[in-house]
Each structure stands twice: as structure tokens, then as C-alpha cells.
Amino acid sequence: MAADLYGEMQLEAHPPAKRRWRDYLPGVLVTAIAALAAAWLADHYAAPLVLMGLLIGLAMSFLSQDQRTHAGLDLMSQTALRIGIVLVGARITADQLVELGPLPFALLVLIMLAVIVVTVATARLFAQDRHAALLAGGATAICGASAALALYSLIGDKRVDQARFTLTLVGITVASAFAMTLYPVLAAELALTDAQAGFLIGASIHDVAQAIGGGFSFSPAAGEVATIVKLTRVALLAPMLMLVALWLGRRGEGDGTRKIPLRLPWFIVGFLAVAAINSLLAIPVPVQDGAATGAQALLLLAIVATAMKARLHLLLDQGWRSFAPIVVATVTSFLLSLAAALSL
């Protein structure tokens, strides 16, 4: 049987027992408490929010052994994630693409494709599965943890298990935090202009907040460029997911007896619809800010729930080679972004 791209076939074949709203409460409450703790730590100790969410979620993973939490954790790790991705579209407008210009935009697309191709192509050198490499490469090329969550909803746990996915999230988050500290320093040492530094930082740092923060740590002008470049990368999330869905569907992995429908998941359609509305009607700034806050909160809940569902003993079984695709993707992204920045 073909693997499930959208997490829906298994539900159709084996519909879950009807659940009442009370069934979701235990899992939702523990996820919300853990997310609030992560937000508090990130705010008071200037730590990456995603990393705090991952660490607290992993520390509380023993709660997932209680069957009462399963419904709520599934809701937070799947539905909350997809609604959060839809809300990310409120940060995207067509004007951002126009402001960036055709050459930088073309370079961003080429960098995205090259990072994914190189990461998948080198996976065999480190005895890694190509789907895990696709997850690492796609997340690095677009927007870090958010893209990893969206990609995982397509790839599915039949191809990449929960432990490997959680390890990828941890690796991407750590790499992004490291890049936010290092890349502005390297840009200054290389004597890059504000525009070049902004492009380098916006095109190579995974997480949105850290890319913007890294740009402004170089200079206000570089921060503005980094913001536009990074949000343009976020806009490429939906096209990248379409390409991945088509690639997985055309491969028809399985016994070939069942075709995978090449339809777009509803959250990608929603992402595109919200971005289109924002481009045509100019969503008011307070609404955009509210959508951005809501997206950040929902994605944090999804990350915490995903980490809580992970089995720590499986994480410990993953060797150093499991981090190889993340390292390859990060280095490739930096080198290509630096070459592109120098050409501008």
C-alpha cells in the first residue's frame, strides 16, 4: 500500500472512534502549559523559542505514554500546525517579491533547489535515507522548523519516523541559532555591504525571527533587506511543498496497487489564499500582527506536541550520521548565499 502523503488515507481506511471534546483536554492542556513555559524561558533568557519548546517537550515526553493525552497531542501536532501554516500567509504579499527584484528572487529559487538537491544527493555518502535528507534540505532551504513541520505532514511517519523527525527539528533549530550568531560576524569580516550582508543572512539562516534578528545585528539597512529576503523564502514554502508532493506521488512508492492523489492539502491552499488576499486587499496591520502572533503560537504548540510524542530511547539510538544532512544543507545554503550576495 502506498505511503500516505497527507495523513488522510489511514483515517479513511481506519476511522478513529468518535471523540468528545473532553477527550482532547488532557493532551491540549499539557501542551499549552509546556508551550507557556517555553515562551517564558525564551523571553527571560533570550533563548530561541523553538529550541525551548523542543527541549521542554522532550523532557515531558513521558506524558505521551498516558493514553488520555493521545487525542490532544494529535490535535496539537497536526491541526494546530496546519492552521498555523495558513496564518503565515498573512505575512506574504506580492509587493515583497516585486521589491526584492527579479535577479535576487531568481537566485533565491536556485539556492532553494540546489540545497535540496545537494542534500538528497549526498545522503548515501552518510548512509542516510533520502526522505530524511529531503526533510532536512527542504527545511533548511525555506524557513526552518515551520517548513520541517509542513514537509513532515507530506512525507509522513511511514517514511521518516517520529524520532528522526524530532532529531531533525533539534538539529535545524541549533544550526539556526548558531548561524544567527556567526553569520553577521562573517559578513563584517568579509566587508560586505548592507545589501550583501542582508541578502546573505536572509537567504541562509533558517528561522524567520533569527534571520531578521541577525540582519539587524549587522545594521538597520541590512535588517530590512534580510526581512524582505527571508519573507520571500517563506513565500516559496507552498511551491516547494507542491514539488515535493508531486515527486512523492509520481514515485508511487509502495506496491503500486494504489495511486496517490496529486491534490494539494487544504493548508497549502489556505496559505496561498491568505497571501493572495493580503496582496489584493492589504490586510490591516493589527490583523497581520494578530495572525503572525497566532501562527507563532500554533507552530510552537505543534513543535511541543511533536517533541512530547517522541520516544527518547529512539532518539538516543540515532548516531552522529543523522545530523549529516542538516550539516550539508546548512553549509550548502551558506556558501551559495554568499556567492549570490557577492554577485549582487
C-alpha positions in Angstrom: 0.0 0.0 0.0 1.3 3.4 -1.0 2.5 5.7 1.8 0.1 8.4 2.9 1.1 11.9 1.7 -1.4 13.9 3.7 -2.2 11.8 6.7 -5.7 11.1 5.4 -5.7 7.7 3.8 -5.2 5.8 7.1 -8.0 7.9 8.6 -10.3 6.9 5.8 -9.4 3.2 6.0 -9.5 3.1 9.8 -11.6 5.9 11.0 -11.0 6.8 14.7 -13.6 6.2 17.3 -15.8 9.3 17.8 -14.2 11.6 20.3 -15.8 14.1 22.6 -14.3 17.4 23.4 -13.3 16.2 26.8 -11.1 13.6 25.2 -8.8 16.3 23.9 -8.4 18.3 27.1 -5.5 16.4 28.8 -3.2 16.5 25.8 -4.2 20.1 24.9 -3.6 21.3 28.5 -0.2 19.7 29.0 0.9 21.0 25.5 -0.3 24.5 26.4 1.4 24.5 29.8 4.7 23.3 28.2 4.4 26.0 25.5 3.8 28.8 28.0 6.9 27.6 30.0 8.9 27.6 26.8 7.7 31.2 25.9 8.6 32.4 29.4 12.1 30.9 29.3 12.7 32.3 25.8 11.5 35.8 26.9 13.5 36.0 30.1 16.7 34.3 29.0 16.9 35.5 25.3 16.9 31.8 24.1 15.4 30.6 20.8 11.7 30.0 21.3 11.6 26.9 19.1 14.6 25.3 20.9 12.9 25.9 24.3 9.7 24.3 23.1 11.6 21.3 21.8 13.6 20.8 25.0 10.6 21.1 27.3 8.5 18.9 25.0 11.2 16.2 25.1 11.5 16.5 28.9 7.8 15.9 29.2 7.7 13.1 26.6 6.8 10.6 29.4 3.3 12.0 29.4 2.6 10.6 25.9 2.7 7.2 27.5 -0.6 8.0 29.1 -3.3 7.2 26.6 -5.5 10.0 27.8 -3.1 12.5 26.2 -3.1 11.0 22.7 -6.1 12.7 21.3 -5.0 16.2 22.4 -1.3 15.7 21.3 -2.5 14.5 17.9 -4.7 17.6 17.6 -1.9 20.0 18.5 0.8 18.3 16.4 -1.4 18.1 13.2 -4.4 20.5 13.2 -2.7 23.4 15.1 0.3 23.0 12.7 -1.8 23.3 9.6 -3.8 26.3 10.8 -0.5 28.0 11.8 0.8 27.5 8.3 -2.3 29.1 6.8 -1.8 32.1 9.1 1.8 32.5 7.9 0.3 33.6 4.6 -0.7 36.9 6.2 2.9 37.9 6.2 3.3 37.5 2.5 2.5 40.0 -0.2 3.2 40.2 -3.9 4.9 43.6 -3.2 7.6 41.9 -1.3 8.5 39.8 -4.4 8.5 43.0 -6.6 10.6 44.9 -4.1 13.2 42.2 -4.0 13.7 42.3 -7.8 14.0 39.6 -10.4 17.7 38.7 -10.0 17.7 38.2 -6.2 14.4 36.3 -6.5 15.8 34.0 -9.2 18.9 33.5 -7.1 16.8 32.5 -4.1 14.9 30.0 -6.1 18.1 28.5 -7.4 19.6 28.3 -3.9 16.5 26.6 -2.6 16.5 24.0 -5.3 20.3 23.5 -5.1 20.2 23.0 -1.3 17.5 20.3 -1.6 19.2 18.5 -4.5 22.7 18.5 -2.9 21.3 17.3 0.5 19.3 14.4 -1.1 22.2 13.5 -3.5 24.8 13.3 -0.7 22.5 11.3 1.7 24.0 8.0 0.6 27.5 9.1 1.4 26.4 9.1 5.1 24.2 6.1 4.8 21.1 8.2 5.3 17.6 7.8 3.9 16.7 10.2 1.1 13.4 11.1 2.7 15.2 12.2 5.9 17.6 14.2 3.7 14.7 15.7 1.8 13.2 16.8 5.1 16.5 18.4 6.3 17.2 20.0 2.9 13.7 21.4 2.5 13.5 22.8 6.0 16.9 24.5 5.6 16.1 25.9 2.2 12.8 27.6 3.3 12.1 28.5 6.9 13.4 26.0 9.4 11.1 24.3 11.8 7.9 25.6 10.2 8.9 24.1 6.8 10.1 20.9 8.5 6.6 20.5 10.1 4.9 21.2 6.8 7.2 18.8 4.9 6.7 16.1 7.5 2.9 16.3 7.1 3.5 15.3 3.4 6.3 12.8 3.9 4.6 11.0 6.7 5.9 8.8 9.5 5.9 5.8 7.3 9.0 7.2 5.5 10.6 9.2 8.4 9.9 8.0 11.9 9.0 10.3 14.8 12.4 10.0 16.4 14.2 11.0 13.3 11.9 13.9 12.7 12.4 15.2 16.2 16.1 14.9 15.8 15.9 16.9 12.6 13.9 19.6 14.4 16.6 19.8 17.1 19.4 20.0 14.6 17.8 22.7 12.5 17.0 24.8 15.5 20.5 24.6 16.9 22.0 25.3 13.4 19.8 28.4 13.0 20.8 29.7 16.4 24.5 29.2 15.6 24.1 30.9 12.3 22.4 33.9 13.8 25.4 34.5 16.0 28.1 33.6 13.4 26.9 35.0 10.0 26.8 38.7 10.9 30.3 38.4 12.2 31.5 36.7 9.0 29.7 39.3 6.9 31.6 42.1 8.7 34.9 40.2 8.3 34.3 39.9 4.6 33.5 43.6 4.4 30.1 43.0 2.8 27.8 46.0 2.1 24.5 46.3 3.9 22.6 44.9 0.9 25.0 42.0 0.5 25.0 41.2 4.2 21.2 41.4 4.4 20.8 39.0 1.4 23.4 36.6 2.9 21.7 36.5 6.3 18.1 36.4 5.0 18.9 33.7 2.4 20.8 31.3 4.7 19.5 31.5 8.2 16.6 29.0 8.7 14.3 30.6 11.3 12.4 33.8 10.4 12.9 35.6 13.7 16.6 34.7 13.8 17.2 35.7 10.2 15.6 39.1 10.9 17.5 39.5 14.2 20.8 38.6 12.6 20.2 41.1 9.8 19.5 44.0 12.3 22.5 43.0 14.4 24.7 43.9 11.3 22.9 47.2 10.6 19.4 48.6 10.3 19.7 48.6 6.5 20.9 45.0 6.4 18.0 44.1 8.7 15.4 45.5 6.2 17.0 43.6 3.3 17.2 40.4 5.4 13.5 40.7 6.3 12.4 41.0 2.7 14.6 38.1 1.6 13.5 35.9 4.4 9.8 36.5 3.9 10.3 35.8 0.2 11.8 32.4 1.2 8.7 31.8 3.3 6.6 32.6 0.2 8.4 29.8 -1.5 7.1 27.3 1.0 3.9 26.5 -0.9 5.6 25.9 -4.3 8.2 23.8 -2.6 5.5 21.6 -0.9 3.8 21.2 -4.3 7.0 20.0 -5.9 7.6 17.5 -3.0 4.0 16.3 -3.2 4.4 15.7 -7.0 7.7 14.0 -6.6 6.5 11.6 -3.9 3.3 11.0 -5.8 5.0 10.2 -9.1 7.4 7.8 -7.5 4.3 5.8 -6.3 6.3 4.3 -3.5 4.6 1.1 -2.3 3.4 -2.0 -4.1 1.9 0.1 -7.0 -1.7 -1.1 -6.4 -3.0 2.2 -5.1 -2.4 5.6 -6.7 -1.7 8.6 -4.5 -3.9 11.5 -5.4 -1.9 14.5 -6.5 -4.1 17.1 -4.8 -3.0 20.0 -2.7 -3.5 19.7 1.0 -6.1 22.2 2.4 -3.5 24.1 4.4 -1.4 24.9 1.3 -4.5 26.2 -0.5 -5.3 28.2 2.6 -1.7 29.6 2.8 -1.9 30.7 -0.9 -5.4 32.2 -0.4 -4.4 34.3 2.6 -1.3 35.5 0.8 -3.4 36.4 -2.2 -6.0 38.3 -0.1 -3.1 40.2 1.7 -1.7 41.1 -1.7 -5.0 42.3 -3.2 -6.7 43.9 -0.2 -3.9 44.9 2.1 -4.9 43.3 5.4 -4.7 45.9 8.2 -1.5 45.9 10.2 -3.2 44.9 13.5 -4.8 41.9 11.8 -1.4 41.0 10.3 0.2 41.2 13.7 -2.5 39.1 15.2 -2.1 36.5 12.5 1.6 36.5 13.0 1.3 36.0 16.7 -1.3 33.3 16.2 0.9 31.5 13.7 3.8 31.6 16.1 1.7 30.3 19.0 0.2 27.5 16.9 3.5 26.4 15.5 5.0 26.4 19.0 2.2 24.2 20.2 2.8 21.8 17.3 6.5 21.7 18.0 5.9 21.0 21.7 3.4 18.3 21.0 5.6 16.7 18.4 8.5 16.6 20.8 6.2 15.1 23.6 5.2 12.3 21.2 8.9 11.4 20.6 10.4 8.4 22.3 13.7 9.4 23.9 15.2 6.0 23.7 14.8 6.0 19.9 16.4 9.5 19.8 19.4 8.1 21.6 19.8 5.3 19.1 20.3 7.9 16.3 24.1 8.2 15.5 26.1 11.2 14.5 25.4 10.5 10.9 21.8 11.5 11.4 23.0 15.1 11.6 24.9 14.9 8.4 22.0 16.0 6.1 21.5 19.1 8.3 25.2 20.0 8.2 25.3 19.5 4.4 22.2 21.6 3.9 23.4 24.4 6.2 26.9 24.6 4.7 25.5 24.5 1.1 22.9 27.2 1.9 25.6 29.5 3.4 28.1 29.0 0.5 25.5 29.5 -2.2 24.0 32.5 -0.4 27.5 34.1 0.0 28.3 33.6 -3.7 24.9 35.1 -4.7 25.4 38.1 -2.3 28.9 38.8 -3.8 27.4 38.8 -7.3 24.8 41.5 -6.4 
